[in-house]
Amino acid sequence: MKGTIAVGEGDGIGPEIIAEGVKVLKAVEKKYGHEFRLDYFDIGGVSIDKYGTPLTEENMELCRRSDAILFGALGGPKWDYPGAPVYTNTAGLRLRKDFELYANIRPVKVYPGMEGCSPLKSDKVRGMDIIVVRENTGGAYFGQPKRQWTENGKRMAVDTMFYSEPEIERILRVGYELAQSRRKRLASIEKSNVTETGKLWRAMAIEMSKKYPDVELEHILADACTMQLLREPRHFDVLVMGNLYGDIISDEAAGIAGSLGMGPSAQLAGSGVKEERLFGYYESIHGSAPDIAGQGIANPIATVLSAGFMLKYTYGLHKEADAVDRAVGRVVVNHRTKDIMEDGKTLVSTKKMGDLIAAAIEQE
């Protein structure tokens, strides 16, 4: 297998965690005989410093020529402050919108031996293995009007949560297809008690359930979902929801599992179940953590697992993706970065964690 990957390190801890993700890809290359061309590009604050924009047209074209994007992290207080001329997150939003990456797949898994990292009791999270499917190109983040203004001396702001039938249909389809490939349980998350988008979402989920009779459909209000995740996270299998709710609930789920540093994601134009070689934008769900940048203590596992999802969803290399997952599981039994450290484990640096995972792949 040969492939071309656009690699954006981004800001803060981005370069550190990307280095370990690339290290793991190199281990996969060596073990399985693949060849990946890596084209690095500037994105986010580093691009603003160089070019005055978080994503240049030249680098956008580089992404278009690639099979996938492997990305680090965006932003920081240097660039993202009230009244800033341009915000770093506009780069990520543009990539999502231009490539129609409407499905953000965010798996949350508790590896054996890591139950103690959760803020919940170990028996509550043991075996937790869920996927949050977040609609990625609509809702309150993209709806219009979206603006700030002053009226009668008072500041005003509006964001519009807009969804069309085709947008809801395609993300629900992703949820149903993923559920079919797993434990056949789908939780549809909305706020049908107070929003019109929620009412349409629920109606469509019910209508589409007839096409997936083998999938058990459950409707949960978004606020109730946050509570149920805390009470019984193992109740869930696949959860599908709009952009705003997905942003919040996926972080909650990752926190329950132990750390945002363990949270990978794949942004796709489909479910990855039935399609082959999907273009994808792969990144950890956490931010750039500028407060710890350069200290060598960041957890690279979310980026490593994101690289594994790229192997699975963009290249169809399921065996290789499973090898990455198994390697992470073996390493974290005894070795931890600071965010997931427990008594009796060995504290390791960002670089050492990448070394151990790469070695575990090569030694299989």
Backbone torsions as a table, in degrees:
resi	resn	phi	psi	omega
1	MET	NA	131.7	173.4
2	LYS	-119.1	143.1	-179.5
3	GLY	-151.5	164.0	177.8
4	THR	-124.5	123.4	-175.2
5	ILE	-121.3	127.8	172.5
6	ALA	-84.3	126.5	-175.5
7	VAL	-116.6	114.6	177.3
8	GLY	-110.6	110.5	-177.8
9	GLU	-71.8	-38.2	178.5
10	GLY	76.7	-144.3	-168.9
11	ASP	-116.3	172.8	175.1
12	GLY	56.8	-123.6	-179.6
13	ILE	-80.0	0.6	-177.3
14	GLY	-49.8	-53.2	-179.6
15	PRO	-60.1	-33.9	-178.8
16	GLU	-69.0	-45.0	-177.1
17	ILE	-76.7	-32.2	176.8
18	ILE	-64.6	-38.8	179.3
19	ALA	-56.6	-37.8	-178.9
20	GLU	-78.7	-33.5	174.0
21	GLY	-62.3	-42.4	177.9
22	VAL	-65.6	-38.8	178.4
23	LYS	-58.3	-41.6	179.3
24	VAL	-68.9	-38.6	175.6
25	LEU	-61.0	-39.5	178.2
26	LYS	-63.6	-37.2	177.6
27	ALA	-65.1	-39.0	176.7
28	VAL	-64.7	-42.5	176.5
29	GLU	-54.8	-49.5	-176.6
30	LYS	-65.4	-41.6	-175.5
31	LYS	-72.6	-38.4	-170.1
32	TYR	-114.4	1.7	174.0
33	GLY	77.2	29.6	177.5
34	HIS	-96.2	169.9	178.9
35	GLU	-141.4	115.9	-179.7
36	PHE	-115.8	123.2	173.5
37	ARG	-85.4	129.1	-177.9
38	LEU	-109.6	118.0	177.5
39	ASP	-109.8	109.9	-177.5
40	TYR	-82.0	143.0	177.4
41	PHE	-144.0	156.0	179.6
42	ASP	-86.8	138.5	178.1
43	ILE	-151.6	145.9	177.6
44	GLY	87.7	-145.5	-177.0
45	GLY	-61.2	-39.0	179.9
46	VAL	-62.5	-33.9	177.2
47	SER	-73.8	-36.9	175.5
48	ILE	-60.0	-43.6	179.9
49	ASP	-62.2	-36.7	-176.6
50	LYS	-86.0	-40.6	-168.7
51	TYR	-124.1	-5.6	-179.2
52	GLY	81.1	5.8	179.4
53	THR	-143.7	146.1	-178.6
54	PRO	-72.9	-13.6	177.9
55	LEU	-156.1	114.2	-179.1
56	THR	-79.5	161.1	177.1
57	GLU	-64.4	-35.1	178.7
58	GLU	-62.4	-43.3	179.8
59	ASN	-74.0	-29.5	173.3
60	MET	-62.5	-40.1	178.8
61	GLU	-67.2	-37.2	176.2
62	LEU	-58.6	-41.2	178.6
63	CYS	-64.3	-38.5	-179.8
64	ARG	-64.4	-29.8	-179.3
65	ARG	-82.4	-4.9	-174.3
66	SER	-98.8	162.9	175.2
67	ASP	-79.1	-29.1	-174.6
68	ALA	-162.7	166.7	175.7
69	ILE	-120.4	127.4	171.9
70	LEU	-108.1	122.3	-167.6
71	PHE	-127.0	147.3	-179.3
72	GLY	-88.9	-89.1	-177.7
73	ALA	-158.2	154.3	-176.0
74	LEU	-117.8	143.5	161.4
75	GLY	93.1	178.4	-179.5
76	GLY	161.3	164.9	-175.8
77	PRO	-63.0	-20.4	178.6
78	LYS	-62.5	-32.6	-174.9
79	TRP	-114.5	-30.4	-172.6
80	ASP	-105.7	88.6	179.3
81	TYR	-139.0	156.1	-178.6
82	PRO	-54.7	125.2	179.5
83	GLY	88.9	5.4	178.3
84	ALA	-60.5	142.6	-178.0
85	PRO	-64.0	-29.1	176.6
86	VAL	-153.5	140.1	-178.4
87	TYR	-102.3	146.8	-177.3
88	THR	-64.2	-32.4	-174.4
89	ASN	-68.4	-13.0	177.4
90	THR	-64.7	-24.3	177.5
91	ALA	-67.0	-48.7	179.1
92	GLY	-64.7	-39.3	178.9
93	LEU	-63.9	-39.0	179.6
94	ARG	-65.8	-43.4	179.2
95	LEU	-60.6	-43.1	179.4
96	ARG	-61.3	-44.8	-175.7
97	LYS	-73.9	-45.8	-176.3
98	ASP	-65.8	-35.5	180.0
99	PHE	-93.1	3.3	-180.0
100	GLU	53.8	46.3	179.6
101	LEU	-85.6	73.8	-168.5
102	TYR	-81.0	-12.4	-176.6
103	ALA	-114.0	113.3	176.0
104	ASN	-102.3	108.9	-176.4
105	ILE	-98.6	117.9	-174.6
106	ARG	-124.0	91.0	178.3
107	PRO	-72.5	145.9	176.0
108	VAL	-131.9	118.5	-173.8
109	LYS	-136.3	137.7	174.0
110	VAL	-101.1	111.8	179.8
111	TYR	-73.7	145.9	178.0
112	PRO	-53.7	131.5	-178.4
113	GLY	94.5	-9.7	-179.6
114	MET	-104.3	9.8	-178.3
115	GLU	-59.4	-31.7	-178.2
116	GLY	-70.6	-11.7	178.2
117	CYS	-78.2	-17.4	-178.1
118	SER	-75.6	145.5	173.1
119	PRO	-71.3	-13.4	175.6
120	LEU	-89.9	167.5	177.4
121	LYS	-63.5	145.4	-174.3
122	SER	-55.6	-40.0	-176.7
123	ASP	-70.1	-15.5	177.3
124	LYS	-76.2	-30.9	-172.5
125	VAL	-110.7	-7.9	-178.7
126	ARG	-58.5	121.6	-178.9
127	GLY	85.1	3.7	179.2
128	MET	-59.2	127.1	-178.2
129	ASP	-154.9	94.7	-175.7
130	ILE	-129.2	166.1	173.2
131	ILE	-129.7	125.2	172.1
132	VAL	-95.3	120.2	176.5
133	VAL	-101.8	113.1	-176.3
134	ARG	-107.6	124.6	172.5
135	GLU	-63.5	135.7	-160.0
136	ASN	-119.0	-10.3	-173.7
137	THR	-130.0	14.1	-179.5
138	GLY	-137.5	-156.1	177.2
139	GLY	70.9	-155.3	-172.8
140	ALA	-65.9	-20.5	-177.4
141	TYR	-79.9	-22.0	-176.3
142	PHE	-122.5	-15.3	-175.9
143	GLY	-63.7	149.9	178.6
144	GLN	-118.7	143.3	6.5
145	PRO	-77.7	153.3	175.3
146	LYS	-141.2	107.2	-176.4
147	ARG	-166.1	168.9	171.1
148	GLN	-120.8	146.6	177.3
149	TRP	-157.6	170.6	178.1
150	THR	-117.4	132.5	-178.6
151	GLU	-138.0	122.9	-177.6
152	ASN	53.3	39.6	177.2
153	GLY	77.8	4.8	179.9
154	LYS	-115.1	137.3	179.0
155	ARG	-78.1	137.1	-179.8
156	MET	-125.8	157.9	175.3
157	ALA	-152.5	149.5	177.8
158	VAL	-144.0	138.3	168.2
159	ASP	-126.5	140.5	-175.0
160	THR	-110.5	123.1	174.9
161	MET	-91.3	101.3	-176.9
162	PHE	-118.4	133.1	172.4
163	TYR	-139.9	138.8	175.0
164	SER	-102.2	164.2	178.1
165	GLU	-56.6	-46.3	179.2
166	PRO	-62.1	-36.2	179.8
167	GLU	-65.0	-43.3	-179.4
168	ILE	-69.6	-41.3	-178.3
169	GLU	-59.6	-44.5	-174.7
170	ARG	-71.1	-34.5	179.8
171	ILE	-76.4	-34.5	174.2
172	LEU	-63.5	-37.4	177.6
173	ARG	-60.4	-40.7	176.4
174	VAL	-59.7	-45.5	179.4
175	GLY	-61.2	-46.0	180.0
176	TYR	-63.1	-43.7	-178.2
177	GLU	-65.2	-40.7	177.2
178	LEU	-65.0	-41.1	179.2
179	ALA	-63.1	-39.8	177.4
180	GLN	-59.8	-34.6	-177.1
181	SER	-83.2	-5.8	-177.2
182	ARG	-120.2	-117.8	-174.0
183	ARG	-99.5	8.6	172.7
184	LYS	62.0	40.6	175.1
185	ARG	-132.4	127.1	-179.1
186	LEU	-125.7	125.0	173.4
187	ALA	-103.5	120.9	178.5
188	SER	-98.9	121.7	-171.6
189	ILE	-109.5	128.2	178.6
190	GLU	-159.3	-171.0	174.3
191	LYS	-130.2	62.6	-176.7
192	SER	-68.5	-12.3	179.2
193	ASN	-77.7	-19.3	-176.7
194	VAL	-135.4	-10.0	-177.5
195	THR	-123.0	145.4	176.9
196	GLU	-70.5	-35.1	176.3
197	THR	-62.3	-36.8	178.5
198	GLY	-65.9	-38.6	178.1
199	LYS	-64.2	-44.5	178.1
200	LEU	-64.2	-42.3	-180.0
201	TRP	-57.8	-48.6	-178.2
202	ARG	-64.9	-42.2	179.7
203	ALA	-60.6	-42.2	-178.7
204	MET	-70.8	-36.0	177.3
205	ALA	-60.3	-40.4	179.0
206	ILE	-67.5	-45.2	179.8
207	GLU	-60.0	-43.3	-176.8
208	MET	-73.8	-19.8	-178.5
209	SER	-61.2	-24.8	178.9
210	LYS	-65.2	-25.3	178.8
211	LYS	-82.6	-13.1	-177.4
212	TYR	-129.5	65.0	-175.1
213	PRO	-64.6	-18.4	-179.7
214	ASP	-84.4	-5.8	-178.6
215	VAL	-103.2	127.0	176.6
216	GLU	-80.4	119.2	-177.4
217	LEU	-99.3	133.8	177.8
218	GLU	-128.5	134.7	177.4
219	HIS	-102.7	129.5	179.5
220	ILE	-137.0	132.7	173.3
221	LEU	-69.0	146.6	-171.8
222	ALA	-58.3	-41.8	-179.8
223	ASP	-67.8	-38.1	176.8
224	ALA	-66.4	-32.4	179.0
225	CYS	-62.9	-42.4	179.6
226	THR	-60.5	-36.4	178.8
227	MET	-71.1	-44.0	-178.4
228	GLN	-65.1	-33.3	176.4
229	LEU	-61.8	-36.5	179.3
230	LEU	-74.3	-34.7	-176.3
231	ARG	-81.0	-41.1	-176.7
232	GLU	-152.2	75.7	-176.5
233	PRO	-62.8	-27.0	-178.4
234	ARG	-74.9	-7.5	176.8
235	HIS	-63.1	-27.7	-171.3
236	PHE	-93.6	156.6	172.5
237	ASP	-121.8	-77.7	175.1
238	VAL	-115.8	132.6	176.4
239	LEU	-119.0	132.7	-179.6
240	VAL	-123.5	137.5	-172.9
241	MET	-161.5	170.1	178.7
242	GLY	-72.9	175.1	-171.4
243	ASN	-59.8	-53.7	-176.8
244	LEU	-63.2	-48.4	-179.6
245	TYR	-64.8	-37.4	-179.6
246	GLY	-65.9	-36.5	178.0
247	ASP	-60.1	-43.9	-176.3
248	ILE	-77.0	-50.4	-172.2
249	ILE	-69.4	-33.5	178.6
250	SER	-67.0	-35.1	175.8
251	ASP	-68.1	-39.5	176.9
252	GLU	-60.2	-46.1	-178.6
253	ALA	-62.1	-43.0	178.3
254	ALA	-63.6	-38.2	177.6
255	GLY	-64.9	-38.2	177.0
256	ILE	-62.5	-38.0	-179.4
257	ALA	-73.0	-14.5	174.8
258	GLY	137.5	-38.9	-176.0
259	SER	-170.8	143.5	172.3
260	LEU	-64.0	-21.6	178.2
261	GLY	-66.5	-9.3	177.4
262	MET	-104.2	6.8	-171.2
263	GLY	-102.2	101.6	176.4
264	PRO	-87.5	170.3	171.7
265	SER	-155.1	155.5	174.5
266	ALA	-127.8	125.9	175.9
267	GLN	-105.8	116.3	-168.3
268	LEU	-131.4	165.3	171.7
269	ALA	-102.9	52.5	-177.7
270	GLY	156.8	-175.7	-176.0
271	SER	-87.1	-21.5	-174.9
272	GLY	79.3	-1.9	-178.5
273	VAL	-86.2	-48.5	-176.4
274	LYS	-104.3	-24.8	-179.8
275	GLU	-80.6	156.1	176.7
276	GLU	-116.6	143.7	176.7
277	ARG	50.4	59.4	176.0
278	LEU	-76.6	136.0	169.6
279	PHE	-65.6	137.8	-178.3
280	GLY	-145.1	156.6	177.5
281	TYR	-118.9	111.5	-168.9
282	TYR	-113.0	126.1	-177.2
283	GLU	-155.4	159.6	170.7
284	SER	-72.9	159.0	-177.4
285	ILE	-86.3	-7.2	-178.3
286	HIS	-86.6	172.2	-178.8
287	GLY	-89.9	-163.8	-173.6
288	SER	-84.3	-9.7	175.5
289	ALA	43.1	58.3	-176.9
290	PRO	-60.6	-21.3	-179.2
291	ASP	-69.1	-21.1	179.1
292	ILE	-117.2	5.5	-178.3
293	ALA	-60.7	136.9	177.5
294	GLY	83.8	-2.6	-177.3
295	GLN	-92.9	-10.1	178.8
296	GLY	72.2	25.1	-177.8
297	ILE	-116.3	-2.2	-178.3
298	ALA	-66.6	148.2	177.6
299	ASN	-85.6	117.1	-178.4
300	PRO	-90.0	1.9	-170.4
301	ILE	-64.9	-37.5	178.5
302	ALA	-59.8	-40.1	178.1
303	THR	-70.2	-40.0	176.8
304	VAL	-60.0	-46.3	179.4
305	LEU	-67.4	-33.6	175.7
306	SER	-62.8	-39.9	175.3
307	ALA	-62.5	-36.8	176.0
308	GLY	-63.1	-39.5	177.3
309	PHE	-66.4	-32.8	175.8
310	MET	-62.7	-42.4	177.0
311	LEU	-59.7	-38.5	-176.6
312	LYS	-75.7	-53.1	-169.6
313	TYR	-85.1	-38.2	-178.9
314	THR	-86.3	-39.7	-174.3
315	TYR	-105.8	-7.2	179.5
316	GLY	68.0	23.3	-177.8
317	LEU	-93.9	74.8	-174.2
318	HIS	-67.9	-38.8	179.3
319	LYS	-61.8	-43.4	-179.7
320	GLU	-67.7	-40.5	178.2
321	ALA	-63.0	-41.2	177.7
322	ASP	-64.5	-34.4	178.5
323	ALA	-64.7	-39.2	177.1
324	VAL	-62.2	-46.5	-179.6
325	ASP	-61.8	-44.1	179.3
326	ARG	-64.0	-39.9	180.0
327	ALA	-61.6	-43.4	177.2
328	VAL	-60.4	-45.7	-179.4
329	GLY	-59.9	-38.4	179.6
330	ARG	-71.2	-39.6	-175.5
331	VAL	-70.0	-42.6	-173.9
332	VAL	-72.7	-7.8	174.9
333	VAL	-58.9	-38.5	-175.1
334	ASN	-122.4	-17.9	-173.3
335	HIS	-122.0	134.4	-174.5
336	ARG	-140.5	146.8	166.1
337	THR	-83.1	172.7	-170.8
338	LYS	-58.1	-38.3	-174.6
339	ASP	-69.3	-21.2	-178.9
340	ILE	-120.5	19.6	-176.3
341	MET	-69.7	139.0	174.5
342	GLU	-135.4	160.1	177.0
343	ASP	-57.7	138.8	177.4
344	GLY	88.5	-3.4	178.7
345	LYS	-104.0	162.8	180.0
346	THR	-96.3	123.4	179.1
347	LEU	-77.0	128.4	-178.9
348	VAL	-128.5	161.0	179.2
349	SER	-83.2	173.4	175.2
350	THR	-55.8	-50.0	-177.1
351	LYS	-64.0	-42.5	-178.7
352	LYS	-65.2	-37.5	178.0
353	MET	-61.3	-43.6	176.8
354	GLY	-62.6	-40.8	178.3
355	ASP	-59.1	-45.6	-176.8
356	LEU	-65.7	-41.6	-179.5
357	ILE	-67.9	-42.6	178.3
358	ALA	-61.0	-44.3	-179.9
359	ALA	-63.3	-39.0	-179.9
360	ALA	-63.7	-34.5	176.3
361	ILE	-67.5	-46.7	-177.1
362	GLU	-67.0	-26.6	-175.7
363	GLN	-89.6	-4.5	-179.1
364	GLU	-61.2	NA	NA
